[in-house]
Amino acid sequence: MSASILVVGSVAFDSVKTPFGEADEILGGSATYFSVSASYFAPVRVVAVVGNDFDENQMAVFRKHGIDVEGLNRVAGKTFRWKGEYGYDLNEARTLDTKLNVFETFNPVIPEAHRSSEYVFLGNIDPELQLKVLQQIKRPRVVACDTMNFWIQGKVDAVKRTIAHVDILIINDAETRMLAGEPNLVRAANKVLAMGPKTLIVKRGEYGVLMFQGQSIFGAPAFPLEDVFDPTGAGDTFAGGFMGALAHAGEISERIFRRGIIFGSVMASFNVEKFSLERLTNLTRTEIDTRFRQFKQLTHFEEF
Amino acid sequence: MSASILVVGSVAFDSVKTPFGEADEILGGSATYFSVSASYFAPVRVVAVVGNDFDENQMAVFRKHGIDVEGLNRVAGKTFRWKGEYGYDLNEARTLDTKLNVFETFNPVIPEAHRSSEYVFLGNIDPELQLKVLQQIKRPRVVACDTMNFWIQGKVDAVKRTIAHVDILIINDAETRMLAGEPNLVRAANKVLAMGPKTLIVKRGEYGVLMFQGQSIFGAPAFPLEDVFDPTGAGDTFAGGFMGALAHAGEISERIFRRGIIFGSVMASFNVEKFSLERLTNLTRTEIDTRFRQFKQLTHFEEF
């Protein structure tokens, strides 16, 4: 039995437009993408807030994947809404509208039964709330954390206080440069590692991932896809696959982290093939393992 | 003894400004970067045109690397000048000035002794001239070719006529999308392969390289560097290391192509560490092999 993963983040209704189509009010949010992705590898517990417009249809997605929803707090009001658009360069979303709704006063309370979770992922929420979550957890084995430019610009001290307490920071390349105040990515990564995390994972969208640990660097391309429909949630899906693979292996080592990067990349590659969670909620373990092996084919070369 | 490589392209004086410094009138050009890079692996013959301002100092660089300069045609006039600038995003150069000078009337004539070269690289010159070069060559084993947005926009029919006759096309991702008229890179690559080349190598600057051959894809990240001073010539240096490794191996196979991609990436990673050819002209085979092994460390992950 794999160790459990606790994720704290957002659950949202997204309205997304891409050059290939659009979808309105579909289930999204960092905690949702993370949970479903991680659920293929290990038991998941989600802590988030939703409004009373969040009904059985949405709940069914979490139930289907055996995700523990004790910490999914339902309060009066409307669920968080995000509306965004992508151009042909699918690497960057343009936010058209954000309505925080019940998320505005989100104050995560970790259910007693979840406080001893061994693996913890702090989704992209206010860094002060991320720290509050950590204060409620008892001796976790691995804590990973996401953040974004909005917090780095507006609350950089809180971001630094939080990441001083996490093992793994998972952010994109622009955020890495911004947090370090340094244009060269390798130097920026080293500066971020000096802020506390033992591992920095830098997401680069269609260009893949770099992982920095001490002096060691691991690089993996993204899986090349003919059909990329909707990149929403790719980063959280990646984090879910990565943390899931770690919890499943139950071992903390560079070897397992590297394999986790590939499982995360596999999950993200499935996620972007269809809108919302459509692909992610309908995967088999065989499909996941097959794509992992395709990744090996993609990157393998012989010594000389 | 490795088979010889023939390269046809430009020799230039570059003036380059980056956020880290600047250099005036330094030796550059596609044929120069390619030749020096390839010379670490196999004998190289260069065909290009220079003016009478090209003196012993420049010639010494070619001599140092044992490059055959019989086809380096010296004519009355000035050598090609290029002036460019890079911002902190070192992926893209801004051209400030181009003076074609003697390059404007370049009509490559391949010396008789070079017409049976087994490996041929057509640097980024007018696609009609590239085709004229091919017509002078006797049964080459491998022909690779570069081109750029300027030719794809202005002479797309000539580009297509030329690449129908080459084995390997080496261009960047924007050029691939432009040539195919397709935003998705995998679909674009398949369209380009349908134009003739059996292999398409897509350069993505700091994000590495993708190689497409039939249904097979190989992906490699760029080597992460703390010091990137001057990306000028990185693409040609990559092509030189790639073709050099092919000629050295003397075998045409996916296995050797993949290894060639890594050797090309190794050479490009050295090149960008200093201005102009400063690093590239002062390498040892041990340094090259050590970085190749570091690439293996960078990308290796275990099956599960």
Contacts between the chains, C-beta under 8 A, distances in Angstrom:
chain1	res1	chain2	res2	distance
A	19	B	183	7.5
A	88	B	183	4.1
A	183	B	19	7.5
A	183	B	88	4.1
A	184	B	225	7.8
A	184	B	226	6.3
A	184	B	227	7.5
A	184	B	228	6.6
A	185	B	206	7.6
A	185	B	224	6.8
A	186	B	224	4.8
A	186	B	225	6.2
A	186	B	226	4.6
A	187	B	226	5.4
A	190	B	226	7.9
A	204	B	207	6.7
A	206	B	185	7.6
A	207	B	204	6.7
A	207	B	207	3.9
A	207	B	208	7.4
A	208	B	207	7.4
A	208	B	208	8.0
A	208	B	219	7.6
A	208	B	221	6.5
A	210	B	221	7.1
A	210	B	224	6.4
A	216	B	297	7.7
A	217	B	224	5.3
A	217	B	298	5.9
A	218	B	298	6.6
A	218	B	299	7.5
A	218	B	301	7.3
A	219	B	208	7.6
A	219	B	221	3.5
A	219	B	224	6.8
A	219	B	298	5.2
A	219	B	299	6.0
A	220	B	221	7.2
A	220	B	299	7.2
A	220	B	301	7.4
A	221	B	208	6.5
A	221	B	210	7.1
A	221	B	219	3.5
A	221	B	220	7.2
A	221	B	221	6.3
A	224	B	185	6.8
A	224	B	186	4.9
A	224	B	210	6.4
A	224	B	217	5.3
A	224	B	219	6.8
A	225	B	184	7.8
A	225	B	186	6.2
A	226	B	184	6.2
A	226	B	186	4.6
A	226	B	187	5.4
A	226	B	190	7.9
A	227	B	184	7.5
A	228	B	184	6.6
A	255	B	302	6.0
A	258	B	300	7.5
A	258	B	301	4.2
A	258	B	302	7.3
A	259	B	301	5.6
A	259	B	302	6.0
A	259	B	304	6.0
A	261	B	301	7.3
A	262	B	301	5.6
A	289	B	304	7.6
A	292	B	304	6.7
A	293	B	303	7.4
A	296	B	301	7.7
A	296	B	303	6.3
A	297	B	216	7.7
A	298	B	217	5.9
A	298	B	218	6.6
A	298	B	219	5.2
A	299	B	218	7.5
A	299	B	219	6.0
A	299	B	220	7.2
A	299	B	299	5.5
A	299	B	301	7.8
A	300	B	258	7.5
A	301	B	218	7.3
A	301	B	220	7.4
A	301	B	258	4.2
A	301	B	259	5.6
A	301	B	261	7.3
A	301	B	262	5.6
A	301	B	296	7.7
A	301	B	299	7.8
A	302	B	255	6.0
A	302	B	258	7.3
A	302	B	259	6.0
A	303	B	292	8.0
A	303	B	293	7.4
A	303	B	296	6.2
A	304	B	259	6.0
A	304	B	289	7.6
A	304	B	292	6.7
